[in-house]
Amino acid sequence: MQTQQTNAITNIDQLFEAVGVNDKTLSRADKENLDKQGFLIVPGLLDKKWLEQLRAEFERLLAEHEKENGQHARQTTGTRHVDNLAAHGKLFEDIFSHPKLLAAARHILGDDLRFGGIHGRDPLPGFGQQGLHSDAPPRQPGTPYQVVTSLWALDDFTAQNGATRLVPGTHTETGLPPKETRQPGYYHPKQIFAVAPAGSAIIFNGHLWHSGTENKSKGSRRALQCVHVAPGYPYYTSIGEKIPEGVSPAARYLMSVSQIVGRQNEF
Ligand SMILES: O=C(O)CCC(=O)C(=O)O
């Protein structure tokens, strides 16, 4: 039987109060960057202790996964993945309900945003080059944005180890990136690399053209990748089905969609 939630959050203003978003969380420059460039690179959002805990948990969960499933990812895609981190406690809840991220997500997606998922990825040396893509379905002119992606650097993102590439301003494009642009080897004249110290978050409009790049170093390039979505997004209605036990009221709200799609008792 479902237990009654105390301090349940039922709207975005309560959510913002609970996690500590205020009207200074996002500066005017932040808003302008999100509107014009489509992204923010914010250093220092994870402090040393949090970073160390996240790295340790990333490795522990990955080792557990590989023990059960073998090292297929290492041998095929070349990227180590650790999925569904939302079920693994406050360490990760505090990422997807981080005030800076939520303020940016509201700016892009509006009031009915929800959390869409969080997983870890680590392109191994010699791997990681992707074609430019967006994380959202192609938009029609004038339609609202549907996805916000954030990448949380657990290692320094450097020019050598496969910093994410971004093409500023492309979040306003409609349709898919042209086919040639989607080839991994394609060099976009406007591309930039999100070089940033460990602990930074790269928060971007999910429609922005971006990609992983090759890890040319000998080390790791671990990141947590997180999405927030708007009601029109195809996965939106499935978010509320598997809310882990014991999550915070903020995380529960972000994982719940019942008031909007008519399910009962998810809040
Ligand atoms: O890890 C990165 O740098 C970007 C990853 C990405 O865009 C993806 O996996 O879709």
The ligand as a MOL file (V3000), in Angstrom:
LIG
                    3D

  0  0  0     0  0            999 V3000
M  V30 BEGIN CTAB
M  V30 COUNTS 10 9 0 0 0
M  V30 BEGIN ATOM
M  V30 1 O 29.7020 12.4670 -22.9260 0
M  V30 2 C 29.6280 13.3750 -23.7330 0
M  V30 3 O 30.5370 14.1930 -23.8980 0
M  V30 4 C 28.3950 13.5640 -24.5860 0
M  V30 5 C 27.5830 12.3130 -24.6680 0
M  V30 6 C 26.4110 12.4200 -25.5680 0
M  V30 7 O 26.1180 13.4100 -26.1490 0
M  V30 8 C 25.5590 11.2420 -25.7310 0
M  V30 9 O 25.9010 10.1400 -25.2450 0
M  V30 10 O 24.5020 11.3710 -26.3760 0
M  V30 END ATOM
M  V30 BEGIN BOND
M  V30 1 2 1 2
M  V30 2 1 2 3
M  V30 3 1 2 4
M  V30 4 1 4 5
M  V30 5 1 5 6
M  V30 6 2 6 7
M  V30 7 1 6 8
M  V30 8 2 8 9
M  V30 9 1 8 10
M  V30 END BOND
M  V30 END CTAB
M  END
